[in-house]
Amino acid sequence: MGAATTQTRDMNMPLKQGYGRKTISENIRTEMRAGRPQKQAVAIAMSTARKAKAGARKRKSYRK
């Protein structure tokens, strides 16, 4: 059963990096097409957006 799980993960498209409304909704759509429940897809997309925003803040602070 483990091999089938890793195989389906490899075939999924990577999520877009960003924290805009359009990017988040595209990530939700991508996750739902991959077979995830809506609540889980939203949580994954919001987590990705949170990480992207934190990364943007770090990069911005170095430009002083």
PyMOL Python script that loads the backbone (N, CA, C, O; Angstrom):
from pymol import cmd

cmd.read_pdbstr("""\
ATOM      1  N   MET A   1       0.818  -1.187   0.000  1.00  0.00           N
ATOM      2  CA  MET A   1       0.000   0.000   0.000  1.00  0.00           C
ATOM      3  C   MET A   1       0.864   1.255   0.000  1.00  0.00           C
ATOM      4  O   MET A   1       0.448   2.267  -0.564  1.00  0.00           O
ATOM      5  N   GLY A   2       2.027   1.235   0.597  1.00  0.00           N
ATOM      6  CA  GLY A   2       2.897   2.400   0.664  1.00  0.00           C
ATOM      7  C   GLY A   2       3.414   2.846  -0.691  1.00  0.00           C
ATOM      8  O   GLY A   2       3.579   4.041  -0.937  1.00  0.00           O
ATOM      9  N   ALA A   3       3.673   1.875  -1.581  1.00  0.00           N
ATOM     10  CA  ALA A   3       4.205   2.214  -2.904  1.00  0.00           C
ATOM     11  C   ALA A   3       3.174   2.984  -3.715  1.00  0.00           C
ATOM     12  O   ALA A   3       3.529   3.905  -4.450  1.00  0.00           O
ATOM     13  N   ALA A   4       1.899   2.617  -3.593  1.00  0.00           N
ATOM     14  CA  ALA A   4       0.859   3.321  -4.343  1.00  0.00           C
ATOM     15  C   ALA A   4       0.721   4.760  -3.855  1.00  0.00           C
ATOM     16  O   ALA A   4       0.463   5.663  -4.650  1.00  0.00           O
ATOM     17  N   THR A   5       0.890   4.975  -2.564  1.00  0.00           N
ATOM     18  CA  THR A   5       0.784   6.321  -2.010  1.00  0.00           C
ATOM     19  C   THR A   5       1.904   7.213  -2.530  1.00  0.00           C
ATOM     20  O   THR A   5       1.655   8.357  -2.910  1.00  0.00           O
ATOM     21  N   THR A   6       3.123   6.710  -2.551  1.00  0.00           N
ATOM     22  CA  THR A   6       4.232   7.528  -3.042  1.00  0.00           C
ATOM     23  C   THR A   6       4.123   7.765  -4.532  1.00  0.00           C
ATOM     24  O   THR A   6       4.541   8.811  -5.029  1.00  0.00           O
ATOM     25  N   GLN A   7       3.565   6.805  -5.252  1.00  0.00           N
ATOM     26  CA  GLN A   7       3.416   6.972  -6.687  1.00  0.00           C
ATOM     27  C   GLN A   7       2.424   8.088  -7.000  1.00  0.00           C
ATOM     28  O   GLN A   7       2.680   8.888  -7.900  1.00  0.00           O
ATOM     29  N   THR A   8       1.312   8.169  -6.295  1.00  0.00           N
ATOM     30  CA  THR A   8       0.343   9.222  -6.567  1.00  0.00           C
ATOM     31  C   THR A   8       0.883  10.589  -6.148  1.00  0.00           C
ATOM     32  O   THR A   8       0.549  11.592  -6.779  1.00  0.00           O
ATOM     33  N   ARG A   9       1.705  10.653  -5.105  1.00  0.00           N
ATOM     34  CA  ARG A   9       2.291  11.926  -4.697  1.00  0.00           C
ATOM     35  C   ARG A   9       3.250  12.456  -5.749  1.00  0.00           C
ATOM     36  O   ARG A   9       3.310  13.661  -5.991  1.00  0.00           O
ATOM     37  N   ASP A  10       4.002  11.555  -6.377  1.00  0.00           N
ATOM     38  CA  ASP A  10       4.952  11.979  -7.399  1.00  0.00           C
ATOM     39  C   ASP A  10       4.254  12.555  -8.609  1.00  0.00           C
ATOM     40  O   ASP A  10       4.810  13.421  -9.284  1.00  0.00           O
ATOM     41  N   MET A  11       3.054  12.098  -8.901  1.00  0.00           N
ATOM     42  CA  MET A  11       2.342  12.535 -10.092  1.00  0.00           C
ATOM     43  C   MET A  11       1.633  13.873  -9.882  1.00  0.00           C
ATOM     44  O   MET A  11       1.260  14.523 -10.859  1.00  0.00           O
ATOM     45  N   ASN A  12       1.440  14.296  -8.638  1.00  0.00           N
ATOM     46  CA  ASN A  12       0.754  15.554  -8.373  1.00  0.00           C
ATOM     47  C   ASN A  12       1.611  16.731  -8.799  1.00  0.00           C
ATOM     48  O   ASN A  12       2.840  16.689  -8.732  1.00  0.00           O
ATOM     49  N   MET A  13       0.932  17.786  -9.241  1.00  0.00           N
ATOM     50  CA  MET A  13       1.653  18.998  -9.609  1.00  0.00           C
ATOM     51  C   MET A  13       2.106  19.702  -8.336  1.00  0.00           C
ATOM     52  O   MET A  13       1.400  19.662  -7.328  1.00  0.00           O
ATOM     53  N   PRO A  14       3.252  20.335  -8.364  1.00  0.00           N
ATOM     54  CA  PRO A  14       3.675  21.097  -7.189  1.00  0.00           C
ATOM     55  C   PRO A  14       2.779  22.316  -7.012  1.00  0.00           C
ATOM     56  O   PRO A  14       2.253  22.865  -7.979  1.00  0.00           O
ATOM     57  N   LEU A  15       2.619  22.717  -5.787  1.00  0.00           N
ATOM     58  CA  LEU A  15       1.785  23.884  -5.511  1.00  0.00           C
ATOM     59  C   LEU A  15       2.543  25.159  -5.842  1.00  0.00           C
ATOM     60  O   LEU A  15       3.770  25.208  -5.755  1.00  0.00           O
ATOM     61  N   LYS A  16       1.803  26.182  -6.221  1.00  0.00           N
ATOM     62  CA  LYS A  16       2.423  27.466  -6.538  1.00  0.00           C
ATOM     63  C   LYS A  16       2.823  28.163  -5.252  1.00  0.00           C
ATOM     64  O   LYS A  16       2.135  28.064  -4.237  1.00  0.00           O
ATOM     65  N   GLN A  17       3.938  28.864  -5.307  1.00  0.00           N
ATOM     66  CA  GLN A  17       4.413  29.611  -4.145  1.00  0.00           C
ATOM     67  C   GLN A  17       3.874  31.027  -4.231  1.00  0.00           C
ATOM     68  O   GLN A  17       4.053  31.699  -5.247  1.00  0.00           O
ATOM     69  N   GLY A  18       3.229  31.476  -3.199  1.00  0.00           N
ATOM     70  CA  GLY A  18       2.684  32.820  -3.160  1.00  0.00           C
ATOM     71  C   GLY A  18       1.594  32.899  -2.124  1.00  0.00           C
ATOM     72  O   GLY A  18       1.155  31.885  -1.581  1.00  0.00           O
ATOM     73  N   TYR A  19       1.154  34.129  -1.851  1.00  0.00           N
ATOM     74  CA  TYR A  19       0.130  34.279  -0.823  1.00  0.00           C
ATOM     75  C   TYR A  19      -1.019  35.157  -1.282  1.00  0.00           C
ATOM     76  O   TYR A  19      -1.780  35.663  -0.457  1.00  0.00           O
ATOM     77  N   GLY A  20      -1.154  35.341  -2.574  1.00  0.00           N
ATOM     78  CA  GLY A  20      -2.285  36.088  -3.121  1.00  0.00           C
ATOM     79  C   GLY A  20      -3.529  35.222  -3.176  1.00  0.00           C
ATOM     80  O   GLY A  20      -3.451  33.996  -3.113  1.00  0.00           O
ATOM     81  N   ARG A  21      -4.678  35.872  -3.294  1.00  0.00           N
ATOM     82  CA  ARG A  21      -5.952  35.159  -3.323  1.00  0.00           C
ATOM     83  C   ARG A  21      -6.025  34.184  -4.497  1.00  0.00           C
ATOM     84  O   ARG A  21      -6.498  33.058  -4.347  1.00  0.00           O
ATOM     85  N   LYS A  22      -5.559  34.619  -5.657  1.00  0.00           N
ATOM     86  CA  LYS A  22      -5.616  33.777  -6.847  1.00  0.00           C
ATOM     87  C   LYS A  22      -4.722  32.542  -6.686  1.00  0.00           C
ATOM     88  O   LYS A  22      -5.114  31.437  -7.059  1.00  0.00           O
ATOM     89  N   THR A  23      -3.547  32.730  -6.141  1.00  0.00           N
ATOM     90  CA  THR A  23      -2.614  31.615  -5.942  1.00  0.00           C
ATOM     91  C   THR A  23      -3.185  30.604  -4.953  1.00  0.00           C
ATOM     92  O   THR A  23      -3.103  29.395  -5.169  1.00  0.00           O
ATOM     93  N   ILE A  24      -3.762  31.110  -3.867  1.00  0.00           N
ATOM     94  CA  ILE A  24      -4.343  30.213  -2.860  1.00  0.00           C
ATOM     95  C   ILE A  24      -5.481  29.401  -3.456  1.00  0.00           C
ATOM     96  O   ILE A  24      -5.565  28.196  -3.223  1.00  0.00           O
ATOM     97  N   SER A  25      -6.366  30.046  -4.228  1.00  0.00           N
ATOM     98  CA  SER A  25      -7.485  29.300  -4.798  1.00  0.00           C
ATOM     99  C   SER A  25      -7.030  28.299  -5.848  1.00  0.00           C
ATOM    100  O   SER A  25      -7.637  27.237  -5.984  1.00  0.00           O
ATOM    101  N   GLU A  26      -5.973  28.614  -6.594  1.00  0.00           N
ATOM    102  CA  GLU A  26      -5.444  27.642  -7.548  1.00  0.00           C
ATOM    103  C   GLU A  26      -4.851  26.441  -6.816  1.00  0.00           C
ATOM    104  O   GLU A  26      -5.001  25.305  -7.266  1.00  0.00           O
ATOM    105  N   ASN A  27      -4.188  26.685  -5.704  1.00  0.00           N
ATOM    106  CA  ASN A  27      -3.630  25.586  -4.913  1.00  0.00           C
ATOM    107  C   ASN A  27      -4.735  24.715  -4.321  1.00  0.00           C
ATOM    108  O   ASN A  27      -4.599  23.492  -4.269  1.00  0.00           O
ATOM    109  N   ILE A  28      -5.818  25.330  -3.878  1.00  0.00           N
ATOM    110  CA  ILE A  28      -6.958  24.564  -3.353  1.00  0.00           C
ATOM    111  C   ILE A  28      -7.519  23.680  -4.457  1.00  0.00           C
ATOM    112  O   ILE A  28      -7.776  22.494  -4.250  1.00  0.00           O
ATOM    113  N   ARG A  29      -7.704  24.264  -5.619  1.00  0.00           N
ATOM    114  CA  ARG A  29      -8.237  23.519  -6.763  1.00  0.00           C
ATOM    115  C   ARG A  29      -7.320  22.341  -7.122  1.00  0.00           C
ATOM    116  O   ARG A  29      -7.793  21.239  -7.397  1.00  0.00           O
ATOM    117  N   THR A  30      -6.025  22.585  -7.114  1.00  0.00           N
ATOM    118  CA  THR A  30      -5.056  21.526  -7.433  1.00  0.00           C
ATOM    119  C   THR A  30      -5.160  20.381  -6.428  1.00  0.00           C
ATOM    120  O   THR A  30      -5.162  19.211  -6.812  1.00  0.00           O
ATOM    121  N   GLU A  31      -5.244  20.714  -5.161  1.00  0.00           N
ATOM    122  CA  GLU A  31      -5.326  19.680  -4.124  1.00  0.00           C
ATOM    123  C   GLU A  31      -6.636  18.908  -4.205  1.00  0.00           C
ATOM    124  O   GLU A  31      -6.648  17.695  -3.995  1.00  0.00           O
ATOM    125  N   MET A  32      -7.739  19.590  -4.505  1.00  0.00           N
ATOM    126  CA  MET A  32      -9.020  18.901  -4.599  1.00  0.00           C
ATOM    127  C   MET A  32      -9.043  17.969  -5.814  1.00  0.00           C
ATOM    128  O   MET A  32      -9.639  16.894  -5.758  1.00  0.00           O
ATOM    129  N   ARG A  33      -8.404  18.373  -6.897  1.00  0.00           N
ATOM    130  CA  ARG A  33      -8.323  17.491  -8.072  1.00  0.00           C
ATOM    131  C   ARG A  33      -7.463  16.268  -7.778  1.00  0.00           C
ATOM    132  O   ARG A  33      -7.622  15.222  -8.407  1.00  0.00           O
ATOM    133  N   ALA A  34      -6.551  16.407  -6.819  1.00  0.00           N
ATOM    134  CA  ALA A  34      -5.704  15.278  -6.423  1.00  0.00           C
ATOM    135  C   ALA A  34      -6.450  14.320  -5.496  1.00  0.00           C
ATOM    136  O   ALA A  34      -5.909  13.284  -5.108  1.00  0.00           O
ATOM    137  N   GLY A  35      -7.701  14.665  -5.136  1.00  0.00           N
ATOM    138  CA  GLY A  35      -8.520  13.756  -4.345  1.00  0.00           C
ATOM    139  C   GLY A  35      -8.585  14.076  -2.869  1.00  0.00           C
ATOM    140  O   GLY A  35      -9.066  13.260  -2.083  1.00  0.00           O
ATOM    141  N   ARG A  36      -8.117  15.236  -2.475  1.00  0.00           N
ATOM    142  CA  ARG A  36      -8.165  15.599  -1.058  1.00  0.00           C
ATOM    143  C   ARG A  36      -9.523  16.223  -0.724  1.00  0.00           C
ATOM    144  O   ARG A  36     -10.134  16.865  -1.579  1.00  0.00           O
ATOM    145  N   PRO A  37     -10.002  16.040   0.514  1.00  0.00           N
ATOM    146  CA  PRO A  37     -11.232  16.716   0.944  1.00  0.00           C
ATOM    147  C   PRO A  37     -11.028  18.234   0.952  1.00  0.00           C
ATOM    148  O   PRO A  37      -9.899  18.711   1.069  1.00  0.00           O
ATOM    149  N   GLN A  38     -12.112  18.982   0.828  1.00  0.00           N
ATOM    150  CA  GLN A  38     -12.019  20.433   0.717  1.00  0.00           C
ATOM    151  C   GLN A  38     -11.325  21.072   1.915  1.00  0.00           C
ATOM    152  O   GLN A  38     -10.471  21.941   1.744  1.00  0.00           O
ATOM    153  N   LYS A  39     -11.681  20.654   3.117  1.00  0.00           N
ATOM    154  CA  LYS A  39     -11.062  21.250   4.304  1.00  0.00           C
ATOM    155  C   LYS A  39      -9.558  20.998   4.342  1.00  0.00           C
ATOM    156  O   LYS A  39      -8.789  21.878   4.731  1.00  0.00           O
ATOM    157  N   GLN A  40      -9.145  19.826   3.948  1.00  0.00           N
ATOM    158  CA  GLN A  40      -7.714  19.512   3.937  1.00  0.00           C
ATOM    159  C   GLN A  40      -7.008  20.307   2.843  1.00  0.00           C
ATOM    160  O   GLN A  40      -5.889  20.776   3.047  1.00  0.00           O
ATOM    161  N   ALA A  41      -7.648  20.461   1.690  1.00  0.00           N
ATOM    162  CA  ALA A  41      -7.066  21.232   0.596  1.00  0.00           C
ATOM    163  C   ALA A  41      -6.870  22.690   0.999  1.00  0.00           C
ATOM    164  O   ALA A  41      -5.852  23.298   0.666  1.00  0.00           O
ATOM    165  N   VAL A  42      -7.838  23.246   1.711  1.00  0.00           N
ATOM    166  CA  VAL A  42      -7.732  24.627   2.180  1.00  0.00           C
ATOM    167  C   VAL A  42      -6.584  24.751   3.181  1.00  0.00           C
ATOM    168  O   VAL A  42      -5.807  25.704   3.123  1.00  0.00           O
ATOM    169  N   ALA A  43      -6.479  23.797   4.091  1.00  0.00           N
ATOM    170  CA  ALA A  43      -5.416  23.848   5.097  1.00  0.00           C
ATOM    171  C   ALA A  43      -4.035  23.772   4.440  1.00  0.00           C
ATOM    172  O   ALA A  43      -3.120  24.492   4.838  1.00  0.00           O
ATOM    173  N   ILE A  44      -3.883  22.920   3.454  1.00  0.00           N
ATOM    174  CA  ILE A  44      -2.599  22.789   2.763  1.00  0.00           C
ATOM    175  C   ILE A  44      -2.265  24.077   2.018  1.00  0.00           C
ATOM    176  O   ILE A  44      -1.131  24.552   2.076  1.00  0.00           O
ATOM    177  N   ALA A  45      -3.242  24.640   1.323  1.00  0.00           N
ATOM    178  CA  ALA A  45      -3.015  25.865   0.557  1.00  0.00           C
ATOM    179  C   ALA A  45      -2.679  27.037   1.474  1.00  0.00           C
ATOM    180  O   ALA A  45      -1.807  27.843   1.148  1.00  0.00           O
ATOM    181  N   MET A  46      -3.351  27.143   2.604  1.00  0.00           N
ATOM    182  CA  MET A  46      -3.079  28.234   3.534  1.00  0.00           C
ATOM    183  C   MET A  46      -1.706  28.067   4.180  1.00  0.00           C
ATOM    184  O   MET A  46      -1.012  29.054   4.428  1.00  0.00           O
ATOM    185  N   SER A  47      -1.314  26.830   4.451  1.00  0.00           N
ATOM    186  CA  SER A  47       0.008  26.573   5.012  1.00  0.00           C
ATOM    187  C   SER A  47       1.101  26.974   4.017  1.00  0.00           C
ATOM    188  O   SER A  47       2.108  27.568   4.402  1.00  0.00           O
ATOM    189  N   THR A  48       0.899  26.650   2.752  1.00  0.00           N
ATOM    190  CA  THR A  48       1.854  27.024   1.710  1.00  0.00           C
ATOM    191  C   THR A  48       1.956  28.540   1.605  1.00  0.00           C
ATOM    192  O   THR A  48       3.050  29.086   1.467  1.00  0.00           O
ATOM    193  N   ALA A  49       0.804  29.221   1.670  1.00  0.00           N
ATOM    194  CA  ALA A  49       0.796  30.685   1.590  1.00  0.00           C
ATOM    195  C   ALA A  49       1.499  31.309   2.790  1.00  0.00           C
ATOM    196  O   ALA A  49       2.226  32.292   2.648  1.00  0.00           O
ATOM    197  N   ARG A  50       1.283  30.743   3.962  1.00  0.00           N
ATOM    198  CA  ARG A  50       1.918  31.261   5.176  1.00  0.00           C
ATOM    199  C   ARG A  50       3.437  31.166   5.078  1.00  0.00           C
ATOM    200  O   ARG A  50       4.153  32.097   5.446  1.00  0.00           O
ATOM    201  N   LYS A  51       3.921  30.024   4.575  1.00  0.00           N
ATOM    202  CA  LYS A  51       5.361  29.844   4.419  1.00  0.00           C
ATOM    203  C   LYS A  51       5.928  30.799   3.372  1.00  0.00           C
ATOM    204  O   LYS A  51       7.028  31.325   3.546  1.00  0.00           O
ATOM    205  N   ALA A  52       5.190  31.026   2.292  1.00  0.00           N
ATOM    206  CA  ALA A  52       5.651  31.932   1.242  1.00  0.00           C
ATOM    207  C   ALA A  52       5.725  33.364   1.755  1.00  0.00           C
ATOM    208  O   ALA A  52       6.653  34.102   1.425  1.00  0.00           O
ATOM    209  N   LYS A  53       4.744  33.750   2.563  1.00  0.00           N
ATOM    210  CA  LYS A  53       4.738  35.111   3.105  1.00  0.00           C
ATOM    211  C   LYS A  53       5.881  35.311   4.087  1.00  0.00           C
ATOM    212  O   LYS A  53       6.508  36.370   4.101  1.00  0.00           O
ATOM    213  N   ALA A  54       6.157  34.309   4.903  1.00  0.00           N
ATOM    214  CA  ALA A  54       7.270  34.400   5.852  1.00  0.00           C
ATOM    215  C   ALA A  54       8.592  34.504   5.104  1.00  0.00           C
ATOM    216  O   ALA A  54       9.478  35.257   5.509  1.00  0.00           O
ATOM    217  N   GLY A  55       8.728  33.761   4.027  1.00  0.00           N
ATOM    218  CA  GLY A  55       9.943  33.813   3.228  1.00  0.00           C
ATOM    219  C   GLY A  55      10.113  35.166   2.565  1.00  0.00           C
ATOM    220  O   GLY A  55      11.234  35.662   2.443  1.00  0.00           O
ATOM    221  N   ALA A  56       9.019  35.765   2.139  1.00  0.00           N
ATOM    222  CA  ALA A  56       9.079  37.078   1.507  1.00  0.00           C
ATOM    223  C   ALA A  56       9.500  38.139   2.523  1.00  0.00           C
ATOM    224  O   ALA A  56      10.236  39.065   2.184  1.00  0.00           O
ATOM    225  N   ARG A  57       9.040  38.006   3.755  1.00  0.00           N
ATOM    226  CA  ARG A  57       9.422  38.974   4.791  1.00  0.00           C
ATOM    227  C   ARG A  57      10.905  38.873   5.100  1.00  0.00           C
ATOM    228  O   ARG A  57      11.572  39.891   5.288  1.00  0.00           O
ATOM    229  N   LYS A  58      11.430  37.648   5.155  1.00  0.00           N
ATOM    230  CA  LYS A  58      12.850  37.460   5.441  1.00  0.00           C
ATOM    231  C   LYS A  58      13.708  38.081   4.346  1.00  0.00           C
ATOM    232  O   LYS A  58      14.681  38.779   4.630  1.00  0.00           O
ATOM    233  N   ARG A  59      13.344  37.823   3.098  1.00  0.00           N
ATOM    234  CA  ARG A  59      14.120  38.369   1.989  1.00  0.00           C
ATOM    235  C   ARG A  59      14.039  39.882   1.959  1.00  0.00           C
ATOM    236  O   ARG A  59      15.025  40.551   1.647  1.00  0.00           O
ATOM    237  N   LYS A  60      12.894  40.421   2.275  1.00  0.00           N
ATOM    238  CA  LYS A  60      12.709  41.874   2.242  1.00  0.00           C
ATOM    239  C   LYS A  60      13.557  42.577   3.301  1.00  0.00           C
ATOM    240  O   LYS A  60      14.057  43.677   3.068  1.00  0.00           O
ATOM    241  N   SER A  61      13.717  41.945   4.460  1.00  0.00           N
ATOM    242  CA  SER A  61      14.474  42.578   5.538  1.00  0.00           C
ATOM    243  C   SER A  61      15.965  42.661   5.224  1.00  0.00           C
ATOM    244  O   SER A  61      16.656  43.510   5.786  1.00  0.00           O
ATOM    245  N   TYR A  62      16.473  41.813   4.352  1.00  0.00           N
ATOM    246  CA  TYR A  62      17.887  41.844   3.999  1.00  0.00           C
ATOM    247  C   TYR A  62      18.225  42.985   3.049  1.00  0.00           C
ATOM    248  O   TYR A  62      19.398  43.319   2.883  1.00  0.00           O
ATOM    249  N   ARG A  63      17.236  43.575   2.435  1.00  0.00           N
ATOM    250  CA  ARG A  63      17.482  44.607   1.427  1.00  0.00           C
ATOM    251  C   ARG A  63      17.660  46.006   1.996  1.00  0.00           C
ATOM    252  O   ARG A  63      17.725  46.961   1.223  1.00  0.00           O
ATOM    253  N   LYS A  64      17.738  46.165   3.277  1.00  0.00           N
ATOM    254  CA  LYS A  64      17.814  47.496   3.901  1.00  0.00           C
ATOM    255  C   LYS A  64      18.985  48.293   3.436  1.00  0.00           C
ATOM    256  O   LYS A  64      19.173  49.427   3.875  1.00  0.00           O
TER     257      LYS A  64
END
""", "prot")
cmd.dss("prot")
cmd.show_as("cartoon", "prot")
cmd.util.cbc("prot")
cmd.orient("prot")
